Amino acid sequence: MTPIKQVIMLNPFQILLQCSLFISIHHVSLGQDQDIPQNKSLRERTISGLLKGYDANIPPNFEDDIPTNVTVQLYIVSFDSISEATMDYSLTVFLRQSWTDHRLQYTKLPNIRSLELDARLMEQIWVPDLFFTNEKTAAFHHVTVPNRLMHIFPNGTLYYSCRISMTLSCDMDLHKYPFDDQDCHIVMESYGYSTSNLIFKWNSQPIIKRPEVSLPQFDLVTWTWSDCTKTYVNTNYTCLSADFYLNRNYGYYIAQVYIPSVLVVILSWVSFWLDIDAIPARISLGLLTVLTMTTQSSGARANLPRVSYIKAIDVWMAMCLFFVFAALVEFAYVNVMSRVERRRQTIRGEVSSVSIDQEVGNILEEKPNGKFKNKRLSNMTAQNRHRARQMDKISRIAFPGVFIGFNIVYWTTYMLWDGT
C-alpha cells in the first residue's frame, strides 16, 4: 500500500491528533528561541542561560546547609592621610573576593577562559555581604564607570573586585609623639550570615602594596593578618583583620619645632650678658622669649587630640617654657638688687650737721666739704651689686649646663623607650 493511500485511510480523529502534536512542538521551539535568541553570540547565550532562574538573594550552598568559603585579598593603592586629631586613617584599596557558586557552572567555551560580566549584570549575582567594622566613611569609585569587575569560570568559581576609598578608625597611643609608632588595623566581617552559611578566608597572598605607596609623615614598615571570628548573641560570625605598622618620620618636627625652640631658649640666655642696669633691654628680651615659647607650644599641640596623658612634645615644650621663664625670674632678682642700691643712694644723701643713726647705729663720717656719708650703707651697696653680677655669671654656666643635661635625659628616654 502506498504512503498516500495509508494517509488517506486514516480516520479524521487520527489526522487531527497528529496535526495538534506538530503545532505544539513547533510552538515550544519558538518559545525557546524567544527566550534565548539565536542571533546572539555563544557567550551571550551562555550568560543568559546562567542567569535564567538564578536567585541572587540565596547563597550558593544555602540548600546544602554548608558554608560558602570566600577568599579575600586587599591590594593597597594608596595611604591618603593619617590624622592624630580624629584618630583615623584613609586609604584606597582593591577589595578582591573569590568563591564558588555551583549554580553558575557551564560548559567551557572555545577560546574563552572566563565570562566577564558588565557592572549592570553583577547586580543579578549573589555576592558576600562583607563590611568594614571600623569604617567611618567609604565610597565606591564611579569614574568613568563603576570600578567593579566579575569573572565567572566554567567550574562556577567567581572572581569579584571593586575599588573602595575609606576612612577607618585607628586607636593611637601618643605617649611618645612625635617619636611614636602606630598600629592601625582593618577589620572585615559578614554582616548578616553566620559561619554556618559564610566563611571568609585570607588569600594565599593576603595583602599586596603598590610599590609606589608612600606617606608624608610615616613609613609603612610591615603588616600582619589574622582570623578574628567573633561571637554575637551566641552566634559566630566570620571575621578577618589586618594590622599596618607605621613608623613616624620626625624630621619635620626636628626642623619645625625642636630647633626653633632651642634657639629661643638660647636667646633668653643673652640677658645674662647684658649689664644689670640695662633694664629695658632685659625686660624686652625676657618677655619676648616667654611669649614666643607660649605661641610655639600652642601651635605644636593644635592638631593633637585632647588626651589626658602627657606626650613627649608636651614635656619638651613645658621644659623650654620653664627655662625661658626662669631666665626672666633671674632678671627680676637682679633688678631687685639694683633697686635696693638706688634706694640706699637716696638714704645716704647729704645732711647738714653731725648726727647719729639711732635705728642702725651707723656713725656718719664728715666729708671735707662739711657733708656726711654713711660708710656701712656704702659697703652694703657694693656687696649687693657684686651679688647681682655673680648671679649673672653663675647663670651663664648653670642654665646651659642644666639644659644640656635635660636634653641628654630627654632624647635618651624617648629614643630608647619602646612605649609599652
Buried (B, 14 or more C-beta within 10 A) or exposed (E): EEEEEEEEEEEEEEEEEEEEEEEEEEEEEEEEEEEEEEEEEEEEBBBBEBBEEBEEEEBBBBEEEEBBBBBBBBBBBBBEEBBBEEBBBBBBBBBBBBBBBEBBBBEEBEEEEBBBBEBEBBEEBBBBEBEBBBBEEEEEBEEEEBBBBBBBBBEBBBBBBBBBBBBBBBEBBBBBBBBBBBBBBBBBBBEEBBBEBBBBBBBEEBBBBBEEEEBEBBEBEEBEBEEBBEEEEEEEBBBBBBBBBBBBBBEEBEEEBBEBBBEBBBBBBBBBEBEBEBBEEBBEBBEBBBEBBBEBBEEBBEEBEEBEEEBBBBBBBEBBBEBBBBBBEBBEBBBEBBEBBEEBEEEBEEBEEEEEEEEEEBEBEEEEEEEBBBEEBEEBBEEBBEEBBEBBEEBEEBBBEEBEEBBEEBEEEBEEEEEE
